[in-house]
Amino acid sequence: MARKKQSLHKVGSMFVLSFVLGFGFLSGFWINLGFNPKEEIMKIFVKLIQNLFPNPLYSFLFWAIPIVATIFSIYMAFKKGGFLGLLAVALAFSAGLSMPAISAFITLGFALIIGFASPFFKTVKL
């Protein structure tokens, strides 16, 4: 069975939703608020695992998992959107960091435009 190719518009929409808004903007916004839901969930899991299995290896794994997940997310953003995609994610992250300011909305707008356009201009294939 042949695999269908997705249209570039659909790839751009998915890239913007998952990476630009989800990974870039929300990560910056949570840091701006001083609360990281991913970190809070990991703390709960660490306490649970340490109570069930008091092995230091499990503590190391819970320390390494967020680092590996962040590196994987950056790699996937580059794979899906290229350098322009990484630029869009970085702009969205900076918009999330400076959210109450009006410049944050302008920066987020540029990030969204670049994010939608990035699949059309992707030059590096991985």
N, C-alpha and C positions, 0 to 999 in steps of 0.2 A: 504494500500500500504506500503510495507516494505521500510524502509529507507536504502539506500546503505551506507556501510562503506567506508570511503576514505582510500586509501593506505597511509602507513606511509611516503612514499616518497613525496606524494602530500601534506600531512600535513606539512612535514618539509619544502618543498618549499614555501608554503603559510606563514608559521611561519617566515621564513627568510625574505621574501619580506615585510610582513606587520609589524612585530615587530622588528626584528634585524636591517633591513635597514631603514624602515619607522619610527618607534618609537625611536629606540636607536641611530643609526648613524645620521639621519637627525636632531634629537633634539640637539645632541651634536654639530653638524656642524653649526646649526643656532646660538647657543649660542656662538660658536667660532667666528662667523662673527659679532655678536652683533646685530643681526636682527632676530626677531621671527615673521614669517608671521601669525601664529595663534593669537598672541597678537595684531598685527596690525588690523586684521580683527575684533577682539573683541572690540578694541577701536572704530572702525567705528560703530559697532552695538550699543555700549554703548551710543555714542553721538546721534545716531538716536533715540534710545528708550527714552533717557532723554529729547530730544526735543518733542517727541510725548506724553510721559507719565512721567511727572516729579515726580514720586513716588520713595522714597528711596529703596523700596523693590526690584525694578527692578535693581538698582545698585548693591544690595547685590547678586542677582541671577547671574549677569554677573561676579561678583567676585568669586562666588562659582563654577560656571560651569567648569572653567579650572582645579580646584583642583579635582573635582569629576571625570572629564574625565581622568586626569592623574592616579588617584587611580584605576579607572576602567581598564585603559590600562595595568597597572602593574599586576592587578589581572588576566586579560585575558592572558597576557604573561606567567604568572605562570600556569594557567590552561592549556594552549596549549603546553608549553614546560617544565614545572616543574622547578626545581632548576637550571638545566643546561640551560634552556631557559632564565631564569633571568640572569644568568651569561653571556650568549651570548649577551643579550640586554645591560648589563652594560659594557661589553667590547666594543661593537659597539658605545655606548655613549662616552666612553673615547677615542675611535679612532676618533670620530667626533670632540671632543674637541681639540685634538692635530693633526689636519689634515695636516698641511704642512709638518710635520716630516715624515721621512720614517718609523719610528716605528708605526705610525698610520695605515699604510697599512698592516703591519704585524699583528697588533692587530685586525684589521678588518678581515683579513684572518682567524685568530683563531676564531673570533666571528662567522663568516659564517660557519666554519666547526662544531663548537659546536652547532650552531643553526640548521643545517641540521640533526645532530645526536640526538638532544634533544628529539624528539618524540619517538625514539627507546629506550631511557633509562629513560623515565618518570616513576617515582615510586609512586608519590602521586596522587591519584585520587580525584578531587573535583567535 
